[in-house]
Amino acid sequence: MSARESGLKDTGIQISEATVSDFFALLKPRVMALAVFTAFVGLMVAPGAMNPVIAVIAIGAIAVGAGAAGALNMWYDADIDALMSRTSKRPVPSGRVTPGEALGFGMVLSVLSIMTLGVLVGWLAASLLAFTIFFYVVIYTMWLKRSTPQNIVIGGAAGALPPVIGWAAATGAVGVESLVLFLIIFLWTPPHFWALALFKIGDYAAAGIPMMPNVAGQVSTRKQIFVYSLILAPIGVLPWAFGFASGLYGIVSAALGAGFIWHAWKLLVDKRWAEGWEMKRAKALFAYSIFYLFAIFAVLLADTVAMRVVMSAGN
């Protein structure tokens, strides 16, 4: 041990052994990617032109804010993350990052992202970002997640807000179109996470998290997933119905919604419990739900760009 290390040990000061990749993992990059993508679509679909530099700053701030929420979630949930196979190797429960480091990291990024968005883009978008972080960390993580099987239903509002933030960054307002995008993600969230909870039911039971399959049972959960799929499918077509997407988007989104219903129906009616087939159905629906959301927003983005090119050529 060097004299410097010995001196630090004697004074109780420790140097973090966490790597850059550990802190990056705290950001929940997969969740962050979804938030960034939907925010970007909200920004692009919004009417009017936005300075490209300001647009990049806005998306960057939203990305940092989403990552900050993930870090604060991992800080608070370290106790239950340690009990679940899906999350036990995360930076905090595995000991690679201390709780204090995760808390400080998340708080600094939260303030940085909100202030950057407010000062350089607009305070409405910044306020929505601040509310999203608060809702995800305090309302969902600290309260709903451990207290009610409706945790995902109510808490899904946090994950549905990024396109509204993107729209607000571009326009300085909250349009009905952005609320349609919010509704799509909001209604997508319960069947998506309940499908995950079906094949991870043991994890949630071990951690004492009241997910729907653990509280209401698997049969009831599958029925609720199917009902949500029936509601989600037509909601996904609303961008066309409200006039900010073309008929081609309407056809593709309807087909994607029909696929969601089909997967939910197969999960509902399959009775091959002994072979564990219902878990395969749940995994298939979970995978399709991810594809569905990315696809429907990607098609909306491509549709918007195509319509603008056509309009520009016509002028």
Secondary structure, DSSP 8 states (H G I E B T S, - for coil): --HHHHHHHHTT-------HHHHHHHT-HHHHHHHHHHHHHHHHHSSS---HHHHHHHHHHHHHHHHHHHHHHHHHTHHHHTT-TTTTTSTTTTTSS-HHHHHHHHHHHHHHHHHHHHHHT-HHHHHHHHHHHHIIIIIIIIIIHHH-TTHHHHHHHHHH-HHHHHHHHHHSS--HHHHHHHHHHHHHHHHHHHHHHHHTHHHHHHHT---HHHHH-HHHHHHHHHHHHHHHHHHTTHHHHTTSS-HHHHHHHHHHHHHHHHHHHHHHH---TTTTHHHHHHHHHHHHHHHHHHHHHHHHHHHHHHHHHHHHHH-
